Amino acid sequence: MRRRPLLAVIALAAAGVVAPVLPVEARPVPVTPTTVSVPVPQVSSATTTGGSLTLASTGDLQPGDRGSIYEQVRAMGAPDLLLEHFAGRLEYHHPWHHDREVSHLFRGFVDASEADAVLAEHGFEALRLVDNGAMHSGTHTLGDLQQIRVYHLIPAGVSKAKAVAAHMRARGLRREDCIAAGDSREDLAVGAEVGTFWLVANAIERDPTIREAVVRLDGTVRVTEAGYGPGVYEAVVTTLAERR
């Protein structure tokens, strides 16, 4: 399955798409040829939830003398608050919660909007909990929950949609020339920034209620037949075929 995103990149190269491509997780993919003359597409990251390239505003939380954003959030006590409030339903996403710069990474099964209300009630309006989709593999210590999802605790001003928009501006990419693919509600917000958003099938399999959010997006969202990596491959190849 992991070969499919790579095959999607190869398909883009064969079609003459030589601008930077970001083929996974709500990242923009140019779908028409450009004038950039390089032999192979570049691949870069526009991740906003603790990755190497943070493009959206983190507000008053800035890395510096007080430490990283991650360390500042920890010192505020917000992660402990959520772990206490959702005891038995939320835990750190071990071992990937270590060595992070921005977000605190959790796993479990909670209502993100309830978490945001708890944060606000305790004076942490500058933070929000983002549902990043179902956990695909791995273990946990939370007992028998309906499902296990992954969450990021991040500054309220940070979002994938803002990061994608900033990345597109930096690269000179037009909305109509980009698609995005993802599998969570947070990913869906990227649909407003690109020509078409592709929701991979596993998103609906894990969370059937996400269809309600899709309906509200005025037909800018398409759903793949395949899930995970093969779904990304399907989105890229289908788009290329339709543009010929």
ZAMARGU-4260 file (C-alpha; in steps of 0.2 Angstrom, whole numbers, plus 5000, padded with zeros to 4 digits):
<rodrens>
0) 5000/5000/5000 | 5014/5012/5004 | 5020/5010/4985 | 5004/5019/4979 | 5008/5037/4984
5) 5025/5035/4976 | 5017/5028/4960 | 5006/5044/4961 | 5021/5055/4961 | 5029/5045/4946
10) 5012/5047/4937 | 5013/5066/4940 | 5031/5067/4933 | 5026/5057/4918 | 5012/5069/4915
15) 5024/5084/4915 | 5019/5090/4932 | 5036/5096/4939 | 5031/5109/4952 | 5032/5103/4970
20) 5020/5090/4975 | 5013/5085/4992 | 5004/5069/4989 | 4997/5065/5006 | 4988/5071/5021
25) 4979/5086/5015 | 4994/5093/5006 | 4992/5102/4989 | 4996/5093/4973 | 4997/5103/4957
30) 4988/5094/4943 | 4993/5104/4927 | 5010/5105/4919 | 5020/5120/4924 | 5035/5130/4917
35) 5047/5124/4930 | 5061/5114/4922 | 5066/5100/4933 | 5067/5081/4930 | 5058/5075/4945
40) 5044/5083/4956 | 5051/5090/4973 | 5042/5083/4988 | 5041/5095/5003 | 5030/5096/5019
45) 5017/5108/5024 | 5012/5100/5040 | 5005/5111/5054 | 5004/5099/5068 | 5021/5098/5074
50) 5030/5094/5058 | 5046/5102/5051 | 5037/5117/5042 | 5025/5127/5052 | 5017/5140/5041
55) 5001/5145/5051 | 5001/5158/5065 | 5005/5152/5083 | 5000/5168/5091 | 5009/5173/5107
60) 5016/5155/5108 | 5033/5158/5099 | 5049/5147/5101 | 5062/5157/5111 | 5069/5159/5128
65) 5054/5151/5136 | 5057/5135/5126 | 5048/5127/5111 | 5030/5129/5108 | 5028/5111/5114
70) 5037/5115/5131 | 5027/5131/5133 | 5010/5122/5131 | 5016/5108/5143 | 5021/5122/5156
75) 5003/5129/5155 | 4996/5113/5161 | 4984/5111/5147 | 4989/5093/5142 | 4987/5087/5160
80) 4970/5095/5161 | 4964/5085/5146 | 4972/5069/5152 | 4963/5071/5169 | 4946/5076/5161
85) 4946/5062/5149 | 4954/5049/5160 | 4953/5032/5152 | 4948/5039/5135 | 4964/5049/5131
90) 4983/5046/5133 | 4999/5052/5125 | 5002/5044/5108 | 5018/5034/5113 | 5031/5034/5107
95) 5027/5048/5094 | 5023/5061/5107 | 5042/5063/5111 | 5054/5076/5103 | 5040/5087/5096
100) 5042/5106/5093 | 5024/5112/5092 | 5009/5099/5095 | 5006/5087/5109 | 5000/5071/5101
105) 4987/5060/5109 | 4977/5045/5105 | 4960/5039/5112 | 4941/5043/5108 | 4935/5060/5114
110) 4924/5074/5107 | 4936/5088/5101 | 4923/5101/5103 | 4921/5096/5121 | 4939/5097/5124
115) 4940/5114/5117 | 4926/5119/5129 | 4936/5112/5143 | 4951/5122/5138 | 4942/5138/5136
120) 4934/5135/5153 | 4951/5135/5161 | 4958/5150/5152 | 4966/5140/5137 | 4957/5149/5123
125) 4973/5150/5114 | 4973/5131/5111 | 4962/5118/5103 | 4962/5100/5101 | 4962/5093/5083
130) 4955/5077/5078 | 4968/5070/5065 | 4958/5054/5061 | 4958/5036/5065 | 4974/5027/5072
135) 4978/5015/5058 | 4989/5003/5068 | 4998/5001/5085 | 4993/4998/5103 | 4986/5008/5117
140) 4981/5006/5135 | 4964/5013/5135 | 4953/4998/5136 | 4938/4994/5126 | 4934/5010/5116
145) 4923/5011/5101 | 4938/5017/5091 | 4955/5025/5093 | 4959/5041/5085 | 4974/5053/5085
150) 4973/5071/5091 | 4984/5086/5091 | 4984/5099/5105 | 4990/5115/5095 | 4989/5134/5096
155) 4971/5139/5090 | 4978/5149/5075 | 4986/5134/5067 | 4977/5124/5054 | 4982/5113/5039
160) 4971/5124/5028 | 4981/5140/5033 | 4997/5130/5030 | 4992/5124/5013 | 4986/5141/5008
165) 5003/5149/5013 | 5013/5135/5004 | 5003/5138/4988 | 5006/5157/4989 | 5025/5153/4992
170) 5025/5142/4977 | 5014/5152/4966 | 5001/5139/4964 | 4983/5143/4959 | 4968/5135/4968
175) 4961/5127/4952 | 4978/5119/4949 | 4978/5110/4965 | 4970/5095/4974 | 4972/5089/4991
180) 4969/5072/4999 | 4965/5067/5017 | 4956/5057/5030 | 4949/5068/5044 | 4938/5082/5048
185) 4953/5094/5050 | 4959/5089/5033 | 4942/5093/5025 | 4945/5111/5029 | 4959/5111/5016
190) 4945/5109/5003 | 4942/5128/5003 | 4959/5131/4997 | 4961/5119/4983 | 4951/5115/4967
195) 4946/5098/4973 | 4948/5089/4990 | 4948/5070/4989 | 4942/5061/5005 | 4950/5044/5005
200) 4938/5029/5008 | 4945/5024/5025 | 4939/5041/5033 | 4921/5036/5030 | 4924/5018/5035
205) 4930/5024/5052 | 4918/5039/5054 | 4902/5038/5044 | 4896/5054/5051 | 4909/5063/5041
210) 4898/5062/5026 | 4887/5076/5034 | 4902/5088/5034 | 4906/5083/5015 | 4888/5088/5010
215) 4890/5105/5017 | 4906/5109/5006 | 4896/5113/4990 | 4902/5098/4979 | 4921/5102/4981
220) 4924/5086/4989 | 4926/5069/4981 | 4927/5052/4989 | 4939/5039/4983 | 4934/5020/4981
225) 4951/5015/4990 | 4957/5020/5006 | 4974/5025/5013 | 4989/5026/5001 | 4979/5018/4986
230) 4966/5031/4989 | 4979/5045/4986 | 4985/5036/4971 | 4967/5035/4964 | 4964/5054/4967
235) 4980/5059/4958 | 4978/5047/4943 | 4959/5051/4941 | 4963/5069/4941 | 4976/5068/4928
240) 4965/5057/4917 | 4951/5069/4918 | 4962/5084/4914 | 4969/5076/4898
</rodrens>
